[in-house]
Amino acid sequence: MSNDTGLMHVAAALDVPQVAIFGSSSPLHTPPLSERARVIWLKNDAAYQPALDCAPCFERDCPLGHTRCLNDISADGCYSFCSACARLSWVRSNFLDVFVAPGISHRE
């Protein structure tokens, strides 16, 4: 598991199974280029409300002051997503597919 960093790309290049977390950045812009990579990105999760209209902003500090794009990703949701990925064999049609799992967010 990694956020959108250089190490995520190294893992992808080495074809290591991974789950990449994207917040203010975009997997449509810099995806992990590996068939074994899966992405968590609340922007693409239709069940996440209210929608993240501000993402991706590509800022290090949230210009709106809430950082929902990262703060609302729960550890339990990430664990469940990783567990599901380990059990499933997914085939991606291209590197721009973004998979999200219901329940990743902990928003109340």
N, C-alpha and C positions, 0 to 999 in steps of 0.2 A: 504494500500500500504506500502510495506516495502522493504528494501534491504535484502540481504542474511545475517541475523543475528539470534541471539537466539530468539528475539521476533517474527520473522517470524515462527520459529518452534513452539513457544508457541501458536500463532494464529492457526497454522495448527492442533496442538493437541486439541485445543478447537473447531475445525471445523468452524472457523470464515472465511467468504468469504474474499479472499485476492488476490492481485496481487503482486508477488515478483519480484524484479529487481535484475538481476545477471549481474555483470560486469566481474571482473577478476576471479571470482569463477565460479563454474559450477553447474547447476541444475541436471546434471547427477551424480554428486558426493554427493551433500547435498540438495536434493529437499525438498520442503515443502510437507510433507506426508498427504495430504488432497485432497479429491475429489473436494473441493471447492476452491482450489488454482489454480491460473494461473500464468504463468511465462513470463517475458520479458527478452530476452537474444539475443543480436544482433549477437552473434556467430552463432545462428541457423536460422537467417533471411536471406534467399537466395537473397532477394531484396537489402540487405545492401551491398554497394560497396564503396571502395574495401573491400573484405572479411576480417574478423578479424582472420587471421591465428595465431596471437599471443595469442588468448584466448582459454582456460583459462590458465593464468599464475600463479594465486593464490598469486600474490604479492600485498602488500599494496600500494606501489609506483610503477608507471608504469616504467619498465626497458627501454622502448623505448621513454618515455617522452611525449606521446601524450594522454594517458588515453581515447582513443576513445571508449572503451567498455562501459564507463559511460557517458562521455561528449556528445556523439552523441545520447543519449536517450532524446527526447524532452518532456517537460511538456505537451504540446498539444497532442503529441502522446500517452503519458501515460493516459491522461484524456480520449481520444477517445477509447483506449483499455479497460479501466475500464468501460466506458459507454457500450461498446459492450458486455463485460462480464456480465454486469447487465441485459442486454436484452436477452442474449442467455443462453440456458441450454446445457452445454457441458458434454458429458460423456467421461471419460478418460479410456482407456483400461488398463493402468498401471501408476504407479507414475512417470515413466521416460519420459512420453510425455511432450514435451515443445511446448507451443503455442506461436506464435508470430503474430503480426498484421502488415500488410503493413503500412508504414507511421510513424512508431515509431521514426525512425531516422530523424534528422533535417539536415543531411549533404547536402551540396549543390554541 
